């Protein structure tokens, strides 16, 4: 049940026919884990909290630095040096006290991923490295959890939803992250954010779109991004969508799956 205060807080959602009271209640009952309280995770956390997600978890073992503040809008200048999960928790509670915030001040790895991810309904991956992205995508498949994953370049970004543990309307298995990106690029070929730079507002765009996709997945309206990769080019301000399908050779839900646990990850 939504309290009187919650009915007032979420009034602009509730009057939407696609959301209404049942949809807002679904958001309240949902639990979402965000990997990373950085450029993508920061706006995603803020909008998910504002939307009334009942339980928000965040995984991040990093501390706030001054160079983060150009794009990681959940943190502020006085919080430089603090754990990002603590800074994020304070902002979320100030924004919406109805949200239960759970902090995981750890680095996600093969030993803890299943336990952390297993406690949530939906996972958003805003990590900034390929090692974590493959770990999260494999863990979500093994834990049967839907995954919304995004990535940023200097002036470009991408977003997709993975439900590889489920089948589509035609009875076919949905594609995995490894169907889209079979292997990570060789080490050193993709520059880091610190090396190449990133447009701060673009992180806000993609992070907000992650939150939007999460809300749609939870409430159940619109056409989601399963099997579709949304690509954003901020230089030309163009949005394009690429469709992709399950690869029978992929090692997760392929015809001869080879990944049955996370032992291949560190």
Secondary structure as the mmCIF struct_conf table of DSSP 4:
data_model
#
loop_
_struct_conf.conf_type_id
_struct_conf.id
_struct_conf.beg_label_comp_id
_struct_conf.beg_label_asym_id
_struct_conf.beg_label_seq_id
_struct_conf.end_label_comp_id
_struct_conf.end_label_asym_id
_struct_conf.end_label_seq_id
HELX_RH_AL_P HELX_RH_AL_P1 UNK A 4 UNK A 9
TURN_TY1_P TURN_TY1_P1 UNK A 10 UNK A 10
HELX_RH_AL_P HELX_RH_AL_P2 UNK A 11 UNK A 14
TURN_TY1_P TURN_TY1_P2 UNK A 15 UNK A 15
BEND BEND1 UNK A 16 UNK A 16
TURN_TY1_P TURN_TY1_P3 UNK A 17 UNK A 19
HELX_RH_AL_P HELX_RH_AL_P3 UNK A 20 UNK A 29
STRN STRN1 UNK A 31 UNK A 35
BEND BEND2 UNK A 37 UNK A 38
HELX_RH_AL_P HELX_RH_AL_P4 UNK A 39 UNK A 51
TURN_TY1_P TURN_TY1_P4 UNK A 52 UNK A 52
BEND BEND3 UNK A 54 UNK A 54
STRN STRN2 UNK A 55 UNK A 59
STRN STRN3 UNK A 63 UNK A 63
HELX_RH_3T_P HELX_RH_3T_P1 UNK A 66 UNK A 70
TURN_TY1_P TURN_TY1_P5 UNK A 71 UNK A 71
TURN_TY1_P TURN_TY1_P6 UNK A 73 UNK A 74
HELX_RH_3T_P HELX_RH_3T_P2 UNK A 77 UNK A 79
TURN_TY1_P TURN_TY1_P7 UNK A 80 UNK A 81
BEND BEND4 UNK A 82 UNK A 82
STRN STRN4 UNK A 83 UNK A 83
HELX_RH_AL_P HELX_RH_AL_P5 UNK A 84 UNK A 95
TURN_TY1_P TURN_TY1_P8 UNK A 97 UNK A 98
BEND BEND5 UNK A 99 UNK A 99
STRN STRN5 UNK A 100 UNK A 104
BEND BEND6 UNK A 106 UNK A 106
TURN_TY1_P TURN_TY1_P9 UNK A 110 UNK A 112
HELX_RH_AL_P HELX_RH_AL_P6 UNK A 113 UNK A 117
TURN_TY1_P TURN_TY1_P10 UNK A 118 UNK A 119
BEND BEND7 UNK A 121 UNK A 121
STRN STRN6 UNK A 122 UNK A 125
BEND BEND8 UNK A 128 UNK A 129
HELX_RH_AL_P HELX_RH_AL_P7 UNK A 130 UNK A 143
TURN_TY1_P TURN_TY1_P11 UNK A 144 UNK A 144
STRN STRN7 UNK A 146 UNK A 152
BEND BEND9 UNK A 154 UNK A 155
STRN STRN8 UNK A 156 UNK A 162
TURN_TY1_P TURN_TY1_P12 UNK A 164 UNK A 165
BEND BEND10 UNK A 166 UNK A 166
STRN STRN9 UNK A 167 UNK A 167
TURN_TY1_P TURN_TY1_P13 UNK A 169 UNK A 170
BEND BEND11 UNK A 171 UNK A 171
HELX_LH_PP_P HELX_LH_PP_P1 UNK A 172 UNK A 172
STRN STRN10 UNK A 173 UNK A 173
HELX_LH_PP_P HELX_LH_PP_P2 UNK A 174 UNK A 176
HELX_RH_AL_P HELX_RH_AL_P8 UNK A 177 UNK A 180
BEND BEND12 UNK A 182 UNK A 183
HELX_LH_PP_P HELX_LH_PP_P3 UNK A 184 UNK A 186
TURN_TY1_P TURN_TY1_P14 UNK A 187 UNK A 188
BEND BEND13 UNK A 189 UNK A 190
HELX_RH_AL_P HELX_RH_AL_P9 UNK A 193 UNK A 196
HELX_RH_AL_P HELX_RH_AL_P10 UNK A 200 UNK A 219
TURN_TY1_P TURN_TY1_P15 UNK A 220 UNK A 220
BEND BEND14 UNK A 222 UNK A 222
STRN STRN11 UNK A 226 UNK A 226
TURN_TY1_P TURN_TY1_P16 UNK A 227 UNK A 227
STRN STRN12 UNK A 228 UNK A 233
TURN_TY1_P TURN_TY1_P17 UNK A 234 UNK A 237
STRN STRN13 UNK A 238 UNK A 243
TURN_TY1_P TURN_TY1_P18 UNK A 248 UNK A 249
TURN_TY1_P TURN_TY1_P19 UNK A 251 UNK A 253
BEND BEND15 UNK A 254 UNK A 254
TURN_TY1_P TURN_TY1_P20 UNK A 255 UNK A 256
BEND BEND16 UNK A 260 UNK A 262
TURN_TY1_P TURN_TY1_P21 UNK A 263 UNK A 264
#
